[in-house]
Amino acid sequence: QLLYKKNKMIASMKTHQGFISCIRRFPPEVLGEIFVQCLPGDTYIHPGPDTVPLLLTGICKGWRQVALSTPRLWCSLRI
């Protein structure tokens, strides 16, 4: 049973690895536009600490760099 779970976990990791490697090939500009499209459509939302821009900076180093260099991602935050 333990071996079955291990093999299932390895198969799942391989499946997700392929998806992640595709995303890493996107140019930063394309990834930045995808991030902007994740923003809520309502401009009157008061973002909390767990909103899209901050979440994106916590995924990985590459996504953090793209998120921080995409000004449109940050222009709707209220302080």
C-alpha positions in Angstrom: 0.0 0.0 0.0 2.9 2.4 0.8 4.5 1.6 -2.5 1.2 2.3 -4.3 0.9 5.7 -2.6 4.6 6.5 -3.5 4.0 5.6 -7.2 0.8 7.6 -7.3 2.6 10.6 -5.8 5.5 10.4 -8.3 3.0 10.2 -11.2 1.2 13.3 -9.9 4.5 15.2 -9.5 5.5 14.3 -13.1 2.1 15.5 -14.4 2.4 18.8 -12.6 6.1 19.2 -13.5 5.1 19.3 -17.2 2.6 22.1 -16.5 5.0 24.1 -14.5 7.8 23.9 -17.1 5.3 25.2 -19.8 4.5 28.3 -17.6 8.2 29.0 -17.1 8.7 29.4 -20.9 6.2 32.3 -21.1 7.9 35.6 -21.7 7.6 37.9 -18.6 5.3 40.3 -20.5 2.8 37.5 -21.3 2.9 36.2 -17.7 2.4 39.8 -16.5 -0.7 40.2 -18.7 -2.1 36.9 -17.3 -1.5 38.2 -13.8 -3.4 41.5 -14.6 -6.3 39.4 -16.0 -6.5 37.7 -12.6 -7.4 41.0 -10.9 -11.0 41.4 -9.8 -13.1 43.4 -12.2 -14.7 45.6 -9.5 -12.4 48.6 -8.9 -14.1 49.4 -5.6 -12.9 46.3 -3.9 -10.7 47.0 -0.9 -7.9 44.5 -1.3 -6.8 42.6 1.8 -3.4 41.0 2.4 -4.4 37.8 0.5 -5.4 39.4 -2.8 -4.0 38.6 -6.3 -0.9 40.8 -6.5 0.4 39.7 -3.1 -0.5 36.1 -3.7 1.4 36.1 -7.0 4.6 37.4 -5.4 4.6 34.4 -3.0 4.5 31.6 -5.7 8.2 31.6 -6.7 11.1 33.9 -7.4 10.3 34.2 -11.1 6.6 35.1 -10.5 7.6 37.6 -7.8 9.9 39.4 -10.3 7.2 39.5 -13.0 4.5 40.6 -10.5 6.7 43.4 -9.1 7.7 44.6 -12.6 4.0 44.8 -13.8 2.8 48.2 -12.7 -0.8 47.6 -13.8 -1.0 44.8 -11.2 -0.4 47.3 -8.4 -2.3 50.5 -9.6 -5.6 49.4 -8.0 -4.4 48.7 -4.5 -5.8 50.9 -1.8 -3.5 51.9 1.1 
